[in-house]
Amino acid sequence: MEENGRITAAGVPESRVKVFSTRVRAGAKPEVTKLRLDLTQLNWEDVLEYALGALVIKRQGSYRKDGSVPFEDSWVVPKPGVRGTSVQMDAQAALVKGFGLEKAQALVRKFGSAEAAFEALKALLGDGPEEEEDN
């Protein structure tokens, strides 16, 4: 990413240049754009707000891809350019997958959080499948 080297009074670079491609519709040829972003009106809190908005949109894309929208989520954001690694299903996703959305929400209301509901169910059912003893 290019920048002009000058810094605003707020300590933000005056401008940055991003080059990216966009498809106007699925299957269309990607068109390349070189966009200069003038940041002279922003402070670091403004830049952070834009970054957080972009992260929310990125996370929404993963929900669409997964076909499931959680009612609560937590995400360790990877560095730019680094793909996130797959992680184990979180407590909320496990509740929704096992019980459906409405029952999962009722369990969360009853126990106060998805993690507490999941732990209560684990305690009730045991940590895993039990092996039968030979007699």
N, C-alpha and C positions, 0 to 999 in steps of 0.2 A: 504494500500500500504506500503510495507516494504521500509526502506532505511537503508543504512549502518551507518548513524549517522555522517559521515564525510562531510565537506563542502569544496567546491573548493575555490580558491582565489577570484573567481567572486561571491561567496556567494550562489552558486547553490549546492544542494546535489550531492555528487559524483555519486550516483546510486539510482535507484528506481526499485521495482519489481512490475509488474502487472500480475495478473492471469485472464485469459479470455478464452472464448470458441469460436470456429470457426467451421462453417459448410463448408465443401469443396464445397458443392452444395446444393441447396434447397432440403429439405427433408432428407438430410443425418444426421447421428448422430453427435452431436457436439463433437469436440475434444478439450480438455483442454490444455492450454499452460501456463507455468510460464516463463515470459520474464523479464530478468534483463536488465534494461536500464542504460548504462554507460553514465553519463552526464558530464564527466570531461572536454570535449572539448567545452562546452557551457557556455554562460553567460545568464543573465536573458532575454535579448532581443531575443536571439536565442530560449529560451524556450517559450517566448511569441509568436514568429513567428510560432513555431510548434503548439501551442495552437490555434492560429487564423486559421491556415490551417485546423485543426481538426474541428473547429466550422463551417467553410465554408462547409466542407464535410457533416457535420451533417445537416446543413441548406438545402443543395442540396437534401438530403434524404427527407426532408419534402416537397420540391417542387415536387419530383417524386411521393410521396404518394398522394399529392393533385392533381397531374396531370396538374399543371400549373406552369410555370416559370415566375416570375415577372421581369420587366425590371428595377425595383428599389425596394429596400426592406430595412427595418430597423427591428432589432430584439433585444429585451432586453434579454440577455443571462441569463438563470437560473443557480443557483449554481449546481455543479456536483451532480448527483444523484437525482435531483429534476426535475420532469416533468414540462414543460412549461404549463401554463394555457391557455385555449383558450381565444382568444381576438377577439374583433369585427373586421370585415373585414376592412382593411385599404383602404384609398382613391384609391390607384392604383388598388387594387383587385376589388373594386366596379366598377371602370371605365371599366376594362377589362370585367368583368362579364356582365355589362349593355350594352356595346357598341362594344365589340370585341377588339382584340389586336391592329389592325391598327387604328381604330377610337380613341381608348384610347391614343395611342402614339401621334396622331395628336392633341388631346386635351391638352396633356402634353406639346407639343411643343408650342401650341398657348398660354397657360396660364403660362408656366414656370415650373410648378411642378404638380404632381398628386393632391396634396392637394388643390392648387389654382384652378385647373380645377374642382375638386369636389365641392368646395365652390361656384364657379361661377354657376355651374349647380344647386346647391341647391337654390341659390338666384333666379335664373331664374324660377325654378319650385316650390319654396316654400319649407318649411322644411318637409312636409309630406302630406299625403292625406287630402284634405279638406273635411269637412263634409258639406252636403247640409243643408241649412236652411229651416225650415218649414215655409210656408207662409199661 
